[in-house]
Amino acid sequence: MKKTLVLLLALVMALALAACGSESATDSLEETDNGRAVSATVEETDTAEDGDTAENNGVYLLDDADTASSALILYYYDGETVISRTCYTTAMENELLETLNVAVTSVEDADLSQWQTPCYGLWICDGDGYDLTLAYWDGLWLDRDGSVWAGETDFAACWDALEGEDEDDSLSALSFPNAGYLAPVNDLFLTTSTADESGISTMPLEMTMTVQGIADGVVTVLIDNQSGYEMEYGESFSLEMERDGGWYVLPPQETLEFNDLAYILPDMEQATATCDLTAYGTLEAGHYRIVKDDMTAEFWLDENGELSAAGTEPSGQAGG
């Protein structure tokens, strides 16, 4: 009788242990499955969040374009001639912008010297009335502040869509949008100077201009009238740089605006004037000249943007 009871108790304990083991195994499996489910959910959520973040952080460079009060101008540059086509129809402008205005991502340390032709450009006013200018080549966008973005769009189709619209094929690289960022580093966007051809440097009248100094990007020039006549000059000027023995006009990075004034300079007198070069951005070391009212004034800049001795090529000088 005692032996039978012991066996019965052992059997009951074995069944209980088996049940516990089975329940533990089940719990472990459920936890593992739940763990996998949670991981999958997290991964899907992360992916969705990443997608949302990319979409929310997408930059649309043409969102501020104002088609209601501004024409839209597209540019095409084949390496020799810049052509523009202008659209004045709001509905068509909107259609073009719908194609062009793609999400872009920032490109750090872009090498603009690698920019090639053919390439495209765009001009339109933004909602505040300021110029909104963009250049495009091979999926890269060059913004009006010099920043570079990546994003593919069908610029060629938009250009073709404007065939037959108001077209101008007499432009130079100076007219290409944001050329001020490209010209200093890319010969394709340099425009040959015509100052020497027009006889500016060999005027028969002795009206000369020399650079006296530069501070914070503003050049001071001395104008000397030894012509025998009363002369006049204005505020406007252009900047040229010498490269490989030739002079080239530099386009500014920002629009240059001048007061339409005439200053009278009597014979045998001198006057000083200032030329603000900050619109050209940071100038590399090199040989430059200011062209102003049939006069030129040459100067050299060193790596710090300071004047160096005339006729002395500073170290780091690129080109002629």
MOTAVEN-V756929 format. One record per residue. N is the residue number from 1. OMEGA is omega in whole degrees, 0 to 359 (* if undefined). Layout:
<<N/OMEGA> <N/OMEGA>>
This chain:
<<1/179> <2/180> <3/180> <4/180> <5/179> <6/178> <7/180> <8/178> <9/179> <10/179> <11/180> <12/179> <13/179> <14/179> <15/180> <16/179> <17/179> <18/180> <19/179> <20/180> <21/180> <22/180> <23/179> <24/179> <25/179> <26/179> <27/181> <28/180> <29/180> <30/180> <31/179> <32/179> <33/179> <34/178> <35/178> <36/181> <37/179> <38/180> <39/180> <40/180> <41/179> <42/181> <43/179> <44/179> <45/179> <46/181> <47/180> <48/179> <49/179> <50/179> <51/179> <52/181> <53/180> <54/181> <55/182> <56/181> <57/179> <58/180> <59/178> <60/190> <61/184> <62/180> <63/183> <64/181> <65/182> <66/182> <67/183> <68/185> <69/183> <70/171> <71/177> <72/179> <73/173> <74/181> <75/175> <76/180> <77/182> <78/181> <79/179> <80/184> <81/173> <82/179> <83/176> <84/173> <85/187> <86/177> <87/181> <88/184> <89/184> <90/182> <91/180> <92/176> <93/180> <94/178> <95/179> <96/181> <97/178> <98/177> <99/188> <100/189> <101/180> <102/177> <103/181> <104/177> <105/185> <106/176> <107/181> <108/174> <109/179> <110/181> <111/183> <112/177> <113/180> <114/180> <115/184> <116/174> <117/4> <118/178> <119/187> <120/177> <121/183> <122/172> <123/172> <124/176> <125/173> <126/184> <127/179> <128/178> <129/179> <130/178> <131/172> <132/184> <133/180> <134/172> <135/185> <136/174> <137/171> <138/176> <139/178> <140/178> <141/174> <142/186> <143/183> <144/178> <145/179> <146/179> <147/183> <148/182> <149/179> <150/178> <151/183> <152/174> <153/184> <154/181> <155/182> <156/180> <157/178> <158/177> <159/179> <160/181> <161/180> <162/178> <163/182> <164/176> <165/181> <166/187> <167/177> <168/182> <169/182> <170/187> <171/175> <172/180> <173/177> <174/183> <175/183> <176/183> <177/177> <178/179> <179/180> <180/177> <181/184> <182/187> <183/183> <184/185> <185/187> <186/184> <187/180> <188/185> <189/174> <190/179> <191/182> <192/179> <193/175> <194/183> <195/181> <196/180> <197/182> <198/176> <199/182> <200/186> <201/183> <202/179> <203/177> <204/179> <205/183> <206/174> <207/188> <208/180> <209/179> <210/178> <211/181> <212/181> <213/177> <214/179> <215/180> <216/177> <217/180> <218/181> <219/174> <220/180> <221/176> <222/179> <223/186> <224/181> <225/175> <226/188> <227/187> <228/181> <229/170> <230/183> <231/177> <232/178> <233/181> <234/182> <235/186> <236/177> <237/171> <238/182> <239/178> <240/177> <241/180> <242/179> <243/179> <244/176> <245/180> <246/179> <247/183> <248/179> <249/177> <250/174> <251/178> <252/177> <253/176> <254/181> <255/176> <256/178> <257/182> <258/171> <259/181> <260/183> <261/176> <262/179> <263/182> <264/178> <265/180> <266/177> <267/177> <268/178> <269/180> <270/176> <271/176> <272/177> <273/180> <274/177> <275/183> <276/183> <277/184> <278/178> <279/179> <280/180> <281/180> <282/182> <283/177> <284/177> <285/181> <286/185> <287/185> <288/170> <289/175> <290/178> <291/187> <292/173> <293/177> <294/177> <295/173> <296/177> <297/183> <298/176> <299/177> <300/174> <301/174> <302/184> <303/180> <304/181> <305/179> <306/178> <307/173> <308/185> <309/181> <310/179> <311/179> <312/182> <313/181> <314/177> <315/181> <316/180> <317/178> <318/178> <319/184> <320/*>>
